Amino acid sequence: MELKERRRDPRYNTLNFVYFSFQDPANGDGEYMGKTLDASLRGLLLEVHLPLPIGQRLNLSVGACEDIFEFSGEVVHCMDHDDSMFCTGIEFDPMTVEQKEKLEHYLTAFAQEKEG
């Protein structure tokens, strides 16, 4: 059976450091680092050291070039990766116009750099 591609936006392979935090009344608050594996206008795929539960709300700071992008989002999937690492899919919350324009500019520049 062939899986249908559900992504609505192109994904770009990226490698950026990410700081993320969350509040969890049951297990306490957390602050961690990870890295992006890919990015789109709708979300990120992160490589992290801990499994994150689906539905977990996150605040993210992504370092890209000389900028830091601030987003919030929700974990939509998490699976085992290499060497005790986890791949975690994050769907962004609705963005301000400024956030979306900044992300679009970064992704467009990133794509052009990879092509050239």
C-alpha positions in Angstrom: 0.0 0.0 0.0 1.4 3.4 -1.0 1.3 6.2 1.6 -0.2 9.4 0.5 1.9 12.5 1.0 0.0 14.8 3.4 2.4 17.8 3.5 1.0 21.0 2.1 4.3 23.0 2.0 7.7 22.0 0.8 10.2 20.9 3.4 13.8 22.0 3.4 16.6 20.0 5.0 18.1 22.3 7.6 20.5 22.2 10.4 19.9 24.8 13.1 20.2 24.8 16.8 16.9 25.0 18.7 16.2 26.0 22.3 12.8 24.8 23.4 10.8 24.9 26.7 7.6 23.6 28.0 5.4 23.7 31.0 4.1 20.3 32.3 2.1 20.4 35.6 2.5 16.7 36.0 6.3 16.4 35.4 7.6 19.9 35.8 8.8 22.5 33.4 11.6 21.7 30.9 14.3 23.5 28.9 16.3 21.7 26.3 18.3 22.0 23.1 18.0 20.2 19.9 18.6 20.7 16.2 16.3 21.0 13.1 16.4 18.3 10.5 13.9 20.0 8.2 11.6 23.0 8.2 8.5 24.3 6.3 6.1 27.1 6.7 3.9 24.8 8.9 6.5 23.2 11.2 9.8 21.6 12.0 11.3 18.2 12.4 13.6 18.3 15.4 16.3 15.9 16.7 16.2 15.8 20.5 17.5 13.8 23.4 14.2 12.9 25.0 10.8 11.6 23.8 8.1 14.3 23.8 4.5 13.3 24.1 2.1 14.1 21.3 0.2 17.2 22.1 3.0 18.7 24.2 3.0 22.5 23.8 6.5 24.0 23.1 8.1 27.5 22.9 10.9 27.4 20.4 13.8 29.6 19.6 15.5 28.7 16.4 18.9 30.1 15.4 19.3 30.7 11.7 22.1 32.7 10.2 22.2 35.9 12.3 18.6 35.7 13.4 16.6 33.9 16.1 13.1 32.9 15.2 10.6 32.6 18.1 7.7 30.2 17.6 5.3 28.2 19.6 3.8 24.9 18.5 2.6 21.4 19.3 4.3 18.0 19.1 2.4 16.0 16.4 4.7 12.9 16.3 7.8 11.5 18.0 9.8 8.4 17.1 13.1 6.8 17.9 16.1 8.0 15.8 19.8 7.2 16.1 21.8 6.7 19.3 19.1 7.4 21.9 17.8 10.4 19.9 14.3 11.1 18.9 12.8 12.8 15.8 10.0 15.1 16.9 7.5 16.7 14.5 6.3 20.2 15.6 3.4 22.0 14.0 3.6 25.7 14.4 0.8 27.7 16.1 -0.7 30.4 13.9 2.0 33.1 13.3 1.9 36.8 13.2 2.4 38.4 9.8 6.0 39.4 10.8 6.9 35.8 11.9 5.5 34.3 8.7 7.3 36.8 6.5 10.6 36.2 8.4 10.3 32.5 8.0 9.3 32.7 4.3 12.4 34.9 3.7 14.7 32.5 5.5 13.3 29.4 3.7 13.5 31.1 0.3 17.1 32.2 0.9 18.0 28.8 2.2 16.5 27.1 -0.9 18.3 29.4 -3.3 21.6 28.9 -1.5 21.2 25.1 -1.8 20.4 25.4 -5.5 23.3 27.7 -6.3 
